[in-house]
């Protein structure tokens, strides 16, 4: 059994409780997130997206859930996903290339990508999509194995919401 111990346990628990009301899911998510932080010797930051990423994995065993969670974070969640981070500069360039008019409009409104896409990228869309949609997105995402697909998915969402 995985122990629930970490110095950020209160923050982890708060994030998990905001995402799901199901006690069994909460317990698994808190255990996995605590273990991940302990094993990686890292601090948990509120709203980092990790709790959202763990949610669709709660039907798996603890070992499989942790393995999938670790793989998703290490390969598919863009690093440096913070305000004015490099992933958002890349995303803006993609938007500028594919839809210069929309990019110019958002620039004039001072609406930078980190303001609207940060949660998308951090949570691999779990934070803004229903679970059946997320499962479909993840299936295609994992099948492709392309960590840059997260940016193109964001581009599709943004251009279609125009």
N, C-alpha and C positions, 0 to 999 in steps of 0.2 A: 504494500500500500504506500502511496506517495504521501509524505508528510506535508502538512500545510504550515509552512514556516517561512517568513520573509519579512524584512524590515518594512516593506511597502504593502503589507497585507491589507491594511485599511484602504489604501487607494485602489488596489486590485479589486477588493470586495465591492467598493463603491461603483467602480466601472462595470463590473459584472452584473450587479443588481439593477443598473440602469438598462441593461440590454435584454435580460430575460427574467421572467418571474417564476420559472420552473426550477424548483430546488435541486433536482438531480443534475440539470445542466449547470446551475450555479456552482455546485460542489465540484464537478469535473473541471470547469473552467478555472476556478480559483486554484485548484490543485496544480493544474498544468501551468498556469501563469506563474505561480509561486515557484514551482520547480524550475521552470525555464529561467527565471531571474536568478535563482540560487545557482543553478548549473553554469550559467553564463557570467555570473558575478556582475550583474547589471541591475540598475535601478529601474523600477516601473514608473512611467510617467502617465499621469491622468490623460485619458483620451488619446493614447498613442496608437489606437487601432488594434492592438493585440487581442483584446477581449472580443472584439467583433470577428477577427480572423478565427478565433477558437470556437465560436458559436456553431458553425455548420459541422464541426468535427465531433461534437459531443455524442453522436451515436456510435462512435468507434470505441474500442478498448483504450485504456489509458496509454499503453505503449504505442499503439497505432496513432492515437490522437496526438501524442507528443511528437512522434516522428513526422507526421504530416504538418503539424504546426511549425516545427523547426524548419522543415523544407520550404514551406510557404514564406516564412519570414526571411530566411537566408537567400532564397533565389528570386522570389517574385515581388515582395514588397520593396519599393524603391528606398534606398538609403538616403539619409539627409532630407527626409520629408518634413521640413519645418518651414516657417515663413521665409520667403526669399531663398529657398533651397534650390540646388541644382536641378532636381527633377521638374520643378515648375518653370525654370528657364527653358529646359528642353521642351516641355509641353507647350509653352508659348510659341516657340519656334515652329513646332509642328502645326499649331493653329495658324500661325502667320503664313506658312506655306500652303496649307490646305484651304483656309478660308480667311484671306487677308482682310476682308471687309469686317467680319465678325471680330477678328483680333484688334483691328483699329478701333472699332466701337468699344470693346471692353477696355482698351488702353485709355481712351478718352474719358471713360467713366472711372478710371483708376481702380479697375476690378482685375487685380492680378490673379493668376491661376491658383496661387496658394490660398486665396480666399474661398474658392469654390471647389477645388479639386483635392485639397489636402485630405479630407476624410475619405474620398474615393480611393486614393492611392494607399493610404495607411491601412485601410480595412479591406482592400481588394474588393470594394463595392458592397460589402456586407452592411456597412453603415447606412446605405441609402437605397438598397434594393431588397425585395422580399426574398426569402430563402430559396424558393424554387428557381427564381431568376439567377440568384447567386450560384446555385449548383450548376445551372446551364453555362453560365459565364466561366466558372472554374473548370468545368469539363473541357471546354474549348481551349481555355487558357493553359491548362496542364497538358492537354494533348499537343498543342503547338510547342510548348516548352520554351516560349519566347518571353523573357522578362520585360521586353519593351511593349508587349501587347497591352499592358495596363494603360499606356499612354494613348494608344489608338482607340481603345474602348472609351476612354474619356473624351477623345475627339469626336467619336461617333455620337455619344450622348449630348455633347455640347452643340454640335452642328445640327442635330435633329431637334434639339429644344429651341432652336433659333426662332 
